[in-house]
């Protein structure tokens, strides 16, 4: 649904209910979309240290030509 700003101000409660129901509500100024009304979604707080990364044992083993390129050497 696309509404202009004046209609959005007049019908805010109805538009919020439509967004809560999953409808896409776009607010436009002079026919150009400027905002989107979406339902609020509660986010779970982030816990530092949850990401676990493993690096392969051979991570830094490169073919000699590629290692030379990283060192700035030309073959």
mmCIF file of the N, C-alpha and C atoms, coordinates in Angstrom:
data_MODEL
# 
_entry.id   MODEL 
# 
loop_
_atom_site.group_PDB 
_atom_site.id 
_atom_site.type_symbol 
_atom_site.label_atom_id 
_atom_site.label_alt_id 
_atom_site.label_comp_id 
_atom_site.label_asym_id 
_atom_site.label_entity_id 
_atom_site.label_seq_id 
_atom_site.pdbx_PDB_ins_code 
_atom_site.Cartn_x 
_atom_site.Cartn_y 
_atom_site.Cartn_z 
_atom_site.occupancy 
_atom_site.B_iso_or_equiv 
_atom_site.pdbx_formal_charge 
_atom_site.auth_seq_id 
_atom_site.auth_comp_id 
_atom_site.auth_asym_id 
_atom_site.auth_atom_id 
_atom_site.pdbx_PDB_model_num 
ATOM 1   N N  . UNK A 1 1  ? 0.846  -1.157  0.000   1.00 0.00 ? 1  UNK A N  1 
ATOM 2   C CA . UNK A 1 1  ? 0.000  0.000   0.000   1.00 0.00 ? 1  UNK A CA 1 
ATOM 3   C C  . UNK A 1 1  ? 0.901  1.233   0.000   1.00 0.00 ? 1  UNK A C  1 
ATOM 4   N N  . UNK A 1 2  ? 0.564  2.208   -0.807  1.00 0.00 ? 2  UNK A N  1 
ATOM 5   C CA . UNK A 1 2  ? 1.319  3.461   -0.856  1.00 0.00 ? 2  UNK A CA 1 
ATOM 6   C C  . UNK A 1 2  ? 0.376  4.590   -0.468  1.00 0.00 ? 2  UNK A C  1 
ATOM 7   N N  . UNK A 1 3  ? 0.795  5.411   0.481   1.00 0.00 ? 3  UNK A N  1 
ATOM 8   C CA . UNK A 1 3  ? -0.011 6.545   0.924   1.00 0.00 ? 3  UNK A CA 1 
ATOM 9   C C  . UNK A 1 3  ? 0.851  7.796   0.939   1.00 0.00 ? 3  UNK A C  1 
ATOM 10  N N  . UNK A 1 4  ? 0.198  8.954   0.755   1.00 0.00 ? 4  UNK A N  1 
ATOM 11  C CA . UNK A 1 4  ? 0.973  10.189  0.841   1.00 0.00 ? 4  UNK A CA 1 
ATOM 12  C C  . UNK A 1 4  ? 1.089  10.610  2.304   1.00 0.00 ? 4  UNK A C  1 
ATOM 13  N N  . UNK A 1 5  ? 1.956  11.542  2.580   1.00 0.00 ? 5  UNK A N  1 
ATOM 14  C CA . UNK A 1 5  ? 2.258  11.932  3.958   1.00 0.00 ? 5  UNK A CA 1 
ATOM 15  C C  . UNK A 1 5  ? 1.020  12.440  4.683   1.00 0.00 ? 5  UNK A C  1 
ATOM 16  N N  . UNK A 1 6  ? 0.206  13.231  4.016   1.00 0.00 ? 6  UNK A N  1 
ATOM 17  C CA . UNK A 1 6  ? -1.000 13.760  4.657   1.00 0.00 ? 6  UNK A CA 1 
ATOM 18  C C  . UNK A 1 6  ? -1.915 12.620  5.093   1.00 0.00 ? 6  UNK A C  1 
ATOM 19  N N  . UNK A 1 7  ? -2.143 11.657  4.214   1.00 0.00 ? 7  UNK A N  1 
ATOM 20  C CA . UNK A 1 7  ? -2.978 10.509  4.566   1.00 0.00 ? 7  UNK A CA 1 
ATOM 21  C C  . UNK A 1 7  ? -2.340 9.679   5.667   1.00 0.00 ? 7  UNK A C  1 
ATOM 22  N N  . UNK A 1 8  ? -1.033 9.578   5.672   1.00 0.00 ? 8  UNK A N  1 
ATOM 23  C CA . UNK A 1 8  ? -0.345 8.821   6.710   1.00 0.00 ? 8  UNK A CA 1 
ATOM 24  C C  . UNK A 1 8  ? -0.558 9.467   8.073   1.00 0.00 ? 8  UNK A C  1 
ATOM 25  N N  . UNK A 1 9  ? -0.484 10.807  8.133   1.00 0.00 ? 9  UNK A N  1 
ATOM 26  C CA . UNK A 1 9  ? -0.713 11.490  9.392   1.00 0.00 ? 9  UNK A CA 1 
ATOM 27  C C  . UNK A 1 9  ? -2.157 11.307  9.850   1.00 0.00 ? 9  UNK A C  1 
ATOM 28  N N  . UNK A 1 10 ? -3.076 11.345  8.913   1.00 0.00 ? 10 UNK A N  1 
ATOM 29  C CA . UNK A 1 10 ? -4.492 11.220  9.241   1.00 0.00 ? 10 UNK A CA 1 
ATOM 30  C C  . UNK A 1 10 ? -4.857 9.807   9.681   1.00 0.00 ? 10 UNK A C  1 
ATOM 31  N N  . UNK A 1 11 ? -4.215 8.798   9.089   1.00 0.00 ? 11 UNK A N  1 
ATOM 32  C CA . UNK A 1 11 ? -4.595 7.401   9.314   1.00 0.00 ? 11 UNK A CA 1 
ATOM 33  C C  . UNK A 1 11 ? -3.481 6.567   9.939   1.00 0.00 ? 11 UNK A C  1 
ATOM 34  N N  . UNK A 1 12 ? -2.685 7.171   10.794  1.00 0.00 ? 12 UNK A N  1 
ATOM 35  C CA . UNK A 1 12 ? -1.526 6.472   11.336  1.00 0.00 ? 12 UNK A CA 1 
ATOM 36  C C  . UNK A 1 12 ? -1.899 5.164   12.032  1.00 0.00 ? 12 UNK A C  1 
ATOM 37  N N  . UNK A 1 13 ? -2.921 5.168   12.855  1.00 0.00 ? 13 UNK A N  1 
ATOM 38  C CA . UNK A 1 13 ? -3.306 3.944   13.576  1.00 0.00 ? 13 UNK A CA 1 
ATOM 39  C C  . UNK A 1 13 ? -3.660 2.832   12.603  1.00 0.00 ? 13 UNK A C  1 
ATOM 40  N N  . UNK A 1 14 ? -4.402 3.142   11.551  1.00 0.00 ? 14 UNK A N  1 
ATOM 41  C CA . UNK A 1 14 ? -4.783 2.138   10.558  1.00 0.00 ? 14 UNK A CA 1 
ATOM 42  C C  . UNK A 1 14 ? -3.554 1.616   9.829   1.00 0.00 ? 14 UNK A C  1 
ATOM 43  N N  . UNK A 1 15 ? -2.610 2.487   9.507   1.00 0.00 ? 15 UNK A N  1 
ATOM 44  C CA . UNK A 1 15 ? -1.403 2.071   8.800   1.00 0.00 ? 15 UNK A CA 1 
ATOM 45  C C  . UNK A 1 15 ? -0.502 1.210   9.691   1.00 0.00 ? 15 UNK A C  1 
ATOM 46  N N  . UNK A 1 16 ? -0.419 1.545   10.971  1.00 0.00 ? 16 UNK A N  1 
ATOM 47  C CA . UNK A 1 16 ? 0.365  0.728   11.905  1.00 0.00 ? 16 UNK A CA 1 
ATOM 48  C C  . UNK A 1 16 ? -0.251 -0.663  12.008  1.00 0.00 ? 16 UNK A C  1 
ATOM 49  N N  . UNK A 1 17 ? -1.568 -0.743  12.066  1.00 0.00 ? 17 UNK A N  1 
ATOM 50  C CA . UNK A 1 17 ? -2.236 -2.045  12.121  1.00 0.00 ? 17 UNK A CA 1 
ATOM 51  C C  . UNK A 1 17 ? -1.964 -2.844  10.848  1.00 0.00 ? 17 UNK A C  1 
ATOM 52  N N  . UNK A 1 18 ? -1.956 -2.175  9.702   1.00 0.00 ? 18 UNK A N  1 
ATOM 53  C CA . UNK A 1 18 ? -1.672 -2.858  8.434   1.00 0.00 ? 18 UNK A CA 1 
ATOM 54  C C  . UNK A 1 18 ? -0.239 -3.389  8.420   1.00 0.00 ? 18 UNK A C  1 
ATOM 55  N N  . UNK A 1 19 ? 0.710  -2.591  8.918   1.00 0.00 ? 19 UNK A N  1 
ATOM 56  C CA . UNK A 1 19 ? 2.105  -3.044  8.970   1.00 0.00 ? 19 UNK A CA 1 
ATOM 57  C C  . UNK A 1 19 ? 2.248  -4.213  9.932   1.00 0.00 ? 19 UNK A C  1 
ATOM 58  N N  . UNK A 1 20 ? 1.569  -4.160  11.074  1.00 0.00 ? 20 UNK A N  1 
ATOM 59  C CA . UNK A 1 20 ? 1.604  -5.269  12.030  1.00 0.00 ? 20 UNK A CA 1 
ATOM 60  C C  . UNK A 1 20 ? 1.078  -6.553  11.410  1.00 0.00 ? 20 UNK A C  1 
ATOM 61  N N  . UNK A 1 21 ? 0.112  -6.416  10.502  1.00 0.00 ? 21 UNK A N  1 
ATOM 62  C CA . UNK A 1 21 ? -0.483 -7.579  9.838   1.00 0.00 ? 21 UNK A CA 1 
ATOM 63  C C  . UNK A 1 21 ? 0.377  -8.083  8.689   1.00 0.00 ? 21 UNK A C  1 
ATOM 64  N N  . UNK A 1 22 ? 1.508  -7.410  8.439   1.00 0.00 ? 22 UNK A N  1 
ATOM 65  C CA . UNK A 1 22 ? 2.428  -7.875  7.400   1.00 0.00 ? 22 UNK A CA 1 
ATOM 66  C C  . UNK A 1 22 ? 2.314  -7.142  6.076   1.00 0.00 ? 22 UNK A C  1 
ATOM 67  N N  . UNK A 1 23 ? 1.454  -6.148  6.007   1.00 0.00 ? 23 UNK A N  1 
ATOM 68  C CA . UNK A 1 23 ? 1.308  -5.400  4.757   1.00 0.00 ? 23 UNK A CA 1 
ATOM 69  C C  . UNK A 1 23 ? 2.469  -4.420  4.582   1.00 0.00 ? 23 UNK A C  1 
ATOM 70  N N  . UNK A 1 24 ? 2.911  -4.245  3.350   1.00 0.00 ? 24 UNK A N  1 
ATOM 71  C CA . UNK A 1 24 ? 3.988  -3.322  3.028   1.00 0.00 ? 24 UNK A CA 1 
ATOM 72  C C  . UNK A 1 24 ? 3.393  -1.923  2.907   1.00 0.00 ? 24 UNK A C  1 
ATOM 73  N N  . UNK A 1 25 ? 3.750  -1.014  3.820   1.00 0.00 ? 25 UNK A N  1 
ATOM 74  C CA . UNK A 1 25 ? 3.203  0.339   3.818   1.00 0.00 ? 25 UNK A CA 1 
ATOM 75  C C  . UNK A 1 25 ? 4.312  1.301   3.435   1.00 0.00 ? 25 UNK A C  1 
ATOM 76  N N  . UNK A 1 26 ? 4.144  1.963   2.295   1.00 0.00 ? 26 UNK A N  1 
ATOM 77  C CA . UNK A 1 26 ? 5.128  2.918   1.797   1.00 0.00 ? 26 UNK A CA 1 
ATOM 78  C C  . UNK A 1 26 ? 4.517  4.307   1.885   1.00 0.00 ? 26 UNK A C  1 
ATOM 79  N N  . UNK A 1 27 ? 5.268  5.235   2.472   1.00 0.00 ? 27 UNK A N  1 
ATOM 80  C CA . UNK A 1 27 ? 4.820  6.617   2.599   1.00 0.00 ? 27 UNK A CA 1 
ATOM 81  C C  . UNK A 1 27 ? 5.548  7.440   1.550   1.00 0.00 ? 27 UNK A C  1 
ATOM 82  N N  . UNK A 1 28 ? 4.763  8.222   0.793   1.00 0.00 ? 28 UNK A N  1 
ATOM 83  C CA . UNK A 1 28 ? 5.320  8.975   -0.337  1.00 0.00 ? 28 UNK A CA 1 
ATOM 84  C C  . UNK A 1 28 ? 5.108  10.475  -0.152  1.00 0.00 ? 28 UNK A C  1 
ATOM 85  N N  . UNK A 1 29 ? 6.021  11.231  -0.725  1.00 0.00 ? 29 UNK A N  1 
ATOM 86  C CA . UNK A 1 29 ? 5.891  12.690  -0.786  1.00 0.00 ? 29 UNK A CA 1 
ATOM 87  C C  . UNK A 1 29 ? 5.873  13.053  -2.264  1.00 0.00 ? 29 UNK A C  1 
ATOM 88  N N  . UNK A 1 30 ? 4.812  13.682  -2.680  1.00 0.00 ? 30 UNK A N  1 
ATOM 89  C CA . UNK A 1 30 ? 4.635  14.068  -4.095  1.00 0.00 ? 30 UNK A CA 1 
ATOM 90  C C  . UNK A 1 30 ? 4.799  12.855  -5.012  1.00 0.00 ? 30 UNK A C  1 
ATOM 91  N N  . UNK A 1 31 ? 4.289  11.696  -4.564  1.00 0.00 ? 31 UNK A N  1 
ATOM 92  C CA . UNK A 1 31 ? 4.332  10.494  -5.382  1.00 0.00 ? 31 UNK A CA 1 
ATOM 93  C C  . UNK A 1 31 ? 5.631  9.708   -5.316  1.00 0.00 ? 31 UNK A C  1 
ATOM 94  N N  . UNK A 1 32 ? 6.656  10.262  -4.665  1.00 0.00 ? 32 UNK A N  1 
ATOM 95  C CA . UNK A 1 32 ? 7.943  9.557   -4.550  1.00 0.00 ? 32 UNK A CA 1 
ATOM 96  C C  . UNK A 1 32 ? 8.041  8.878   -3.194  1.00 0.00 ? 32 UNK A C  1 
ATOM 97  N N  . UNK A 1 33 ? 8.332  7.588   -3.149  1.00 0.00 ? 33 UNK A N  1 
ATOM 98  C CA . UNK A 1 33 ? 8.467  6.893   -1.865  1.00 0.00 ? 33 UNK A CA 1 
ATOM 99  C C  . UNK A 1 33 ? 9.610  7.491   -1.042  1.00 0.00 ? 33 UNK A C  1 
ATOM 100 N N  . UNK A 1 34 ? 9.326  7.755   0.241   1.00 0.00 ? 34 UNK A N  1 
ATOM 101 C CA . UNK A 1 34 ? 10.357 8.322   1.114   1.00 0.00 ? 34 UNK A CA 1 
ATOM 102 C C  . UNK A 1 34 ? 10.549 7.517   2.394   1.00 0.00 ? 34 UNK A C  1 
ATOM 103 N N  . UNK A 1 35 ? 9.582  6.651   2.746   1.00 0.00 ? 35 UNK A N  1 
ATOM 104 C CA . UNK A 1 35 ? 9.706  5.871   3.980   1.00 0.00 ? 35 UNK A CA 1 
ATOM 105 C C  . UNK A 1 35 ? 8.876  4.600   3.858   1.00 0.00 ? 35 UNK A C  1 
ATOM 106 N N  . UNK A 1 36 ? 9.251  3.628   4.677   1.00 0.00 ? 36 UNK A N  1 
ATOM 107 C CA . UNK A 1 36 ? 8.497  2.371   4.730   1.00 0.00 ? 36 UNK A CA 1 
ATOM 108 C C  . UNK A 1 36 ? 8.176  2.088   6.188   1.00 0.00 ? 36 UNK A C  1 
ATOM 109 N N  . UNK A 1 37 ? 6.915  1.729   6.432   1.00 0.00 ? 37 UNK A N  1 
ATOM 110 C CA . UNK A 1 37 ? 6.458  1.393   7.772   1.00 0.00 ? 37 UNK A CA 1 
ATOM 111 C C  . UNK A 1 37 ? 6.478  -0.121  7.893   1.00 0.00 ? 37 UNK A C  1 
ATOM 112 N N  . UNK A 1 38 ? 7.240  -0.620  8.860   1.00 0.00 ? 38 UNK A N  1 
ATOM 113 C CA . UNK A 1 38 ? 7.394  -2.066  9.041   1.00 0.00 ? 38 UNK A CA 1 
ATOM 114 C C  . UNK A 1 38 ? 7.122  -2.408  10.499  1.00 0.00 ? 38 UNK A C  1 
ATOM 115 N N  . UNK A 1 39 ? 6.730  -3.648  10.774  1.00 0.00 ? 39 UNK A N  1 
ATOM 116 C CA . UNK A 1 39 ? 6.507  -4.024  12.167  1.00 0.00 ? 39 UNK A CA 1 
ATOM 117 C C  . UNK A 1 39 ? 7.824  -4.080  12.938  1.00 0.00 ? 39 UNK A C  1 
ATOM 118 N N  . UNK A 1 40 ? 7.754  -3.771  14.213  1.00 0.00 ? 40 UNK A N  1 
ATOM 119 C CA . UNK A 1 40 ? 8.923  -3.812  15.076  1.00 0.00 ? 40 UNK A CA 1 
ATOM 120 C C  . UNK A 1 40 ? 9.236  -5.263  15.407  1.00 0.00 ? 40 UNK A C  1 
ATOM 121 N N  . UNK A 1 41 ? 10.497 -5.618  15.314  1.00 0.00 ? 41 UNK A N  1 
ATOM 122 C CA . UNK A 1 41 ? 10.932 -6.973  15.657  1.00 0.00 ? 41 UNK A CA 1 
ATOM 123 C C  . UNK A 1 41 ? 11.960 -6.882  16.779  1.00 0.00 ? 41 UNK A C  1 
ATOM 124 N N  . UNK A 1 42 ? 11.652 -7.508  17.879  1.00 0.00 ? 42 UNK A N  1 
ATOM 125 C CA . UNK A 1 42 ? 12.563 -7.513  19.030  1.00 0.00 ? 42 UNK A CA 1 
ATOM 126 C C  . UNK A 1 42 ? 13.809 -8.309  18.673  1.00 0.00 ? 42 UNK A C  1 
ATOM 127 N N  . UNK A 1 43 ? 14.955 -7.770  18.974  1.00 0.00 ? 43 UNK A N  1 
ATOM 128 C CA . UNK A 1 43 ? 16.215 -8.466  18.707  1.00 0.00 ? 43 UNK A CA 1 
ATOM 129 C C  . UNK A 1 43 ? 16.797 -8.991  19.998  1.00 0.00 ? 43 UNK A C  1 
ATOM 130 N N  . UNK A 1 44 ? 17.391 -10.135 19.893  1.00 0.00 ? 44 UNK A N  1 
ATOM 131 C CA . UNK A 1 44 ? 18.087 -10.738 21.016  1.00 0.00 ? 44 UNK A CA 1 
ATOM 132 C C  . UNK A 1 44 ? 19.426 -10.025 21.183  1.00 0.00 ? 44 UNK A C  1 
ATOM 133 N N  . UNK A 1 45 ? 19.827 -9.685  22.409  1.00 0.00 ? 45 UNK A N  1 
ATOM 134 C CA . UNK A 1 45 ? 21.119 -9.012  22.578  1.00 0.00 ? 45 UNK A CA 1 
ATOM 135 C C  . UNK A 1 45 ? 22.275 -9.914  22.132  1.00 0.00 ? 45 UNK A C  1 
ATOM 136 N N  . UNK A 1 46 ? 23.264 -9.299  21.530  1.00 0.00 ? 46 UNK A N  1 
ATOM 137 C CA . UNK A 1 46 ? 24.436 -10.058 21.077  1.00 0.00 ? 46 UNK A CA 1 
ATOM 138 C C  . UNK A 1 46 ? 25.310 -10.427 22.255  1.00 0.00 ? 46 UNK A C  1 
ATOM 139 N N  . UNK A 1 47 ? 25.880 -11.604 22.177  1.00 0.00 ? 47 UNK A N  1 
ATOM 140 C CA . UNK A 1 47 ? 26.798 -12.067 23.204  1.00 0.00 ? 47 UNK A CA 1 
ATOM 141 C C  . UNK A 1 47 ? 28.183 -12.154 22.594  1.00 0.00 ? 47 UNK A C  1 
ATOM 142 N N  . UNK A 1 48 ? 29.121 -11.313 23.033  1.00 0.00 ? 48 UNK A N  1 
ATOM 143 C CA . UNK A 1 48 ? 30.467 -11.364 22.481  1.00 0.00 ? 48 UNK A CA 1 
ATOM 144 C C  . UNK A 1 48 ? 31.098 -12.737 22.702  1.00 0.00 ? 48 UNK A C  1 
ATOM 145 N N  . UNK A 1 49 ? 31.861 -13.180 21.727  1.00 0.00 ? 49 UNK A N  1 
ATOM 146 C CA . UNK A 1 49 ? 32.590 -14.424 21.860  1.00 0.00 ? 49 UNK A CA 1 
ATOM 147 C C  . UNK A 1 49 ? 31.845 -15.648 21.376  1.00 0.00 ? 49 UNK A C  1 
ATOM 148 N N  . UNK A 1 50 ? 30.665 -15.469 20.773  1.00 0.00 ? 50 UNK A N  1 
ATOM 149 C CA . UNK A 1 50 ? 29.900 -16.614 20.290  1.00 0.00 ? 50 UNK A CA 1 
ATOM 150 C C  . UNK A 1 50 ? 30.412 -17.168 18.966  1.00 0.00 ? 50 UNK A C  1 
ATOM 151 N N  . UNK A 1 51 ? 31.127 -16.385 18.211  1.00 0.00 ? 51 UNK A N  1 
ATOM 152 C CA . UNK A 1 51 ? 31.600 -16.825 16.906  1.00 0.00 ? 51 UNK A CA 1 
ATOM 153 C C  . UNK A 1 51 ? 32.835 -17.695 17.067  1.00 0.00 ? 51 UNK A C  1 
ATOM 154 N N  . UNK A 1 52 ? 32.770 -18.868 16.506  1.00 0.00 ? 52 UNK A N  1 
ATOM 155 C CA . UNK A 1 52 ? 33.912 -19.788 16.571  1.00 0.00 ? 52 UNK A CA 1 
ATOM 156 C C  . UNK A 1 52 ? 34.474 -19.953 15.165  1.00 0.00 ? 52 UNK A C  1 
ATOM 157 N N  . UNK A 1 53 ? 35.753 -19.664 15.007  1.00 0.00 ? 53 UNK A N  1 
ATOM 158 C CA . UNK A 1 53 ? 36.412 -19.760 13.710  1.00 0.00 ? 53 UNK A CA 1 
ATOM 159 C C  . UNK A 1 53 ? 37.518 -20.795 13.805  1.00 0.00 ? 53 UNK A C  1 
ATOM 160 N N  . UNK A 1 54 ? 37.572 -21.646 12.808  1.00 0.00 ? 54 UNK A N  1 
ATOM 161 C CA . UNK A 1 54 ? 38.678 -22.597 12.742  1.00 0.00 ? 54 UNK A CA 1 
ATOM 162 C C  . UNK A 1 54 ? 39.463 -22.319 11.478  1.00 0.00 ? 54 UNK A C  1 
ATOM 163 N N  . UNK A 1 55 ? 40.764 -22.402 11.588  1.00 0.00 ? 55 UNK A N  1 
ATOM 164 C CA . UNK A 1 55 ? 41.652 -22.162 10.456  1.00 0.00 ? 55 UNK A CA 1 
ATOM 165 C C  . UNK A 1 55 ? 42.390 -23.455 10.160  1.00 0.00 ? 55 UNK A C  1 
ATOM 166 N N  . UNK A 1 56 ? 42.381 -23.819 8.893   1.00 0.00 ? 56 UNK A N  1 
ATOM 167 C CA . UNK A 1 56 ? 43.041 -25.061 8.488   1.00 0.00 ? 56 UNK A CA 1 
ATOM 168 C C  . UNK A 1 56 ? 44.537 -24.993 8.791   1.00 0.00 ? 56 UNK A C  1 
ATOM 169 N N  . UNK A 1 57 ? 45.123 -26.141 9.087   1.00 0.00 ? 57 UNK A N  1 
ATOM 170 C CA . UNK A 1 57 ? 46.553 -26.203 9.401   1.00 0.00 ? 57 UNK A CA 1 
ATOM 171 C C  . UNK A 1 57 ? 47.421 -25.695 8.257   1.00 0.00 ? 57 UNK A C  1 
ATOM 172 N N  . UNK A 1 58 ? 46.964 -25.881 7.012   1.00 0.00 ? 58 UNK A N  1 
ATOM 173 C CA . UNK A 1 58 ? 47.760 -25.467 5.849   1.00 0.00 ? 58 UNK A CA 1 
ATOM 174 C C  . UNK A 1 58 ? 47.339 -24.098 5.315   1.00 0.00 ? 58 UNK A C  1 
ATOM 175 N N  . UNK A 1 59 ? 46.708 -23.275 6.153   1.00 0.00 ? 59 UNK A N  1 
ATOM 176 C CA . UNK A 1 59 ? 46.182 -21.979 5.716   1.00 0.00 ? 59 UNK A CA 1 
ATOM 177 C C  . UNK A 1 59 ? 47.246 -21.104 5.047   1.00 0.00 ? 59 UNK A C  1 
ATOM 178 N N  . UNK A 1 60 ? 48.424 -21.033 5.604   1.00 0.00 ? 60 UNK A N  1 
ATOM 179 C CA . UNK A 1 60 ? 49.455 -20.142 5.077   1.00 0.00 ? 60 UNK A CA 1 
ATOM 180 C C  . UNK A 1 60 ? 50.451 -20.828 4.133   1.00 0.00 ? 60 UNK A C  1 
ATOM 181 N N  . UNK A 1 61 ? 50.141 -22.008 3.699   1.00 0.00 ? 61 UNK A N  1 
ATOM 182 C CA . UNK A 1 61 ? 51.012 -22.694 2.745   1.00 0.00 ? 61 UNK A CA 1 
ATOM 183 C C  . UNK A 1 61 ? 50.541 -22.365 1.328   1.00 0.00 ? 61 UNK A C  1 
ATOM 184 N N  . UNK A 1 62 ? 51.318 -21.535 0.665   1.00 0.00 ? 62 UNK A N  1 
ATOM 185 C CA . UNK A 1 62 ? 50.966 -21.098 -0.685  1.00 0.00 ? 62 UNK A CA 1 
ATOM 186 C C  . UNK A 1 62 ? 51.931 -21.680 -1.693  1.00 0.00 ? 62 UNK A C  1 
ATOM 187 N N  . UNK A 1 63 ? 51.477 -21.851 -2.939  1.00 0.00 ? 63 UNK A N  1 
ATOM 188 C CA . UNK A 1 63 ? 52.424 -22.208 -3.997  1.00 0.00 ? 63 UNK A CA 1 
ATOM 189 C C  . UNK A 1 63 ? 53.479 -21.102 -4.099  1.00 0.00 ? 63 UNK A C  1 
ATOM 190 N N  . UNK A 1 64 ? 54.697 -21.452 -4.452  1.00 0.00 ? 64 UNK A N  1 
ATOM 191 C CA . UNK A 1 64 ? 55.799 -20.488 -4.437  1.00 0.00 ? 64 UNK A CA 1 
ATOM 192 C C  . UNK A 1 64 ? 55.520 -19.272 -5.315  1.00 0.00 ? 64 UNK A C  1 
ATOM 193 N N  . UNK A 1 65 ? 54.921 -19.463 -6.503  1.00 0.00 ? 65 UNK A N  1 
ATOM 194 C CA . UNK A 1 65 ? 54.670 -18.308 -7.376  1.00 0.00 ? 65 UNK A CA 1 
ATOM 195 C C  . UNK A 1 65 ? 53.677 -17.330 -6.739  1.00 0.00 ? 65 UNK A C  1 
ATOM 196 N N  . UNK A 1 66 ? 52.681 -17.836 -6.027  1.00 0.00 ? 66 UNK A N  1 
ATOM 197 C CA . UNK A 1 66 ? 51.714 -16.964 -5.369  1.00 0.00 ? 66 UNK A CA 1 
ATOM 198 C C  . UNK A 1 66 ? 52.350 -16.276 -4.155  1.00 0.00 ? 66 UNK A C  1 
ATOM 199 N N  . UNK A 1 67 ? 53.164 -16.990 -3.396  1.00 0.00 ? 67 UNK A N  1 
ATOM 200 C CA . UNK A 1 67 ? 53.864 -16.390 -2.257  1.00 0.00 ? 67 UNK A CA 1 
ATOM 201 C C  . UNK A 1 67 ? 54.810 -15.301 -2.737  1.00 0.00 ? 67 UNK A C  1 
ATOM 202 N N  . UNK A 1 68 ? 55.467 -15.507 -3.863  1.00 0.00 ? 68 UNK A N  1 
ATOM 203 C CA . UNK A 1 68 ? 56.366 -14.494 -4.417  1.00 0.00 ? 68 UNK A CA 1 
ATOM 204 C C  . UNK A 1 68 ? 55.592 -13.245 -4.822  1.00 0.00 ? 68 UNK A C  1 
ATOM 205 N N  . UNK A 1 69 ? 54.399 -13.431 -5.378  1.00 0.00 ? 69 UNK A N  1 
ATOM 206 C CA . UNK A 1 69 ? 53.573 -12.284 -5.761  1.00 0.00 ? 69 UNK A CA 1 
ATOM 207 C C  . UNK A 1 69 ? 53.190 -11.460 -4.524  1.00 0.00 ? 69 UNK A C  1 
ATOM 208 N N  . UNK A 1 70 ? 52.879 -12.113 -3.413  1.00 0.00 ? 70 UNK A N  1 
ATOM 209 C CA . UNK A 1 70 ? 52.541 -11.399 -2.183  1.00 0.00 ? 70 UNK A CA 1 
ATOM 210 C C  . UNK A 1 70 ? 53.739 -10.645 -1.620  1.00 0.00 ? 70 UNK A C  1 
ATOM 211 N N  . UNK A 1 71 ? 54.922 -11.141 -1.868  1.00 0.00 ? 71 UNK A N  1 
ATOM 212 C CA . UNK A 1 71 ? 56.137 -10.453 -1.415  1.00 0.00 ? 71 UNK A CA 1 
ATOM 213 C C  . UNK A 1 71 ? 56.551 -9.354  -2.389  1.00 0.00 ? 71 UNK A C  1 
ATOM 214 N N  . UNK A 1 72 ? 55.831 -9.228  -3.497  1.00 0.00 ? 72 UNK A N  1 
ATOM 215 C CA . UNK A 1 72 ? 56.150 -8.186  -4.475  1.00 0.00 ? 72 UNK A CA 1 
ATOM 216 C C  . UNK A 1 72 ? 57.214 -8.591  -5.460  1.00 0.00 ? 72 UNK A C  1 
ATOM 217 N N  . UNK A 1 73 ? 57.547 -9.863  -5.496  1.00 0.00 ? 73 UNK A N  1 
ATOM 218 C CA . UNK A 1 73 ? 58.558 -10.373 -6.428  1.00 0.00 ? 73 UNK A CA 1 
ATOM 219 C C  . UNK A 1 73 ? 57.903 -10.770 -7.743  1.00 0.00 ? 73 UNK A C  1 
ATOM 220 N N  . UNK A 1 74 ? 58.638 -10.553 -8.811  1.00 0.00 ? 74 UNK A N  1 
ATOM 221 C CA . UNK A 1 74 ? 58.140 -10.952 -10.134 1.00 0.00 ? 74 UNK A CA 1 
ATOM 222 C C  . UNK A 1 74 ? 58.795 -12.270 -10.527 1.00 0.00 ? 74 UNK A C  1 
ATOM 223 N N  . UNK A 1 75 ? 58.021 -13.153 -11.143 1.00 0.00 ? 75 UNK A N  1 
ATOM 224 C CA . UNK A 1 75 ? 58.596 -14.450 -11.562 1.00 0.00 ? 75 UNK A CA 1 
ATOM 225 C C  . UNK A 1 75 ? 59.626 -14.296 -12.667 1.00 0.00 ? 75 UNK A C  1 
# 
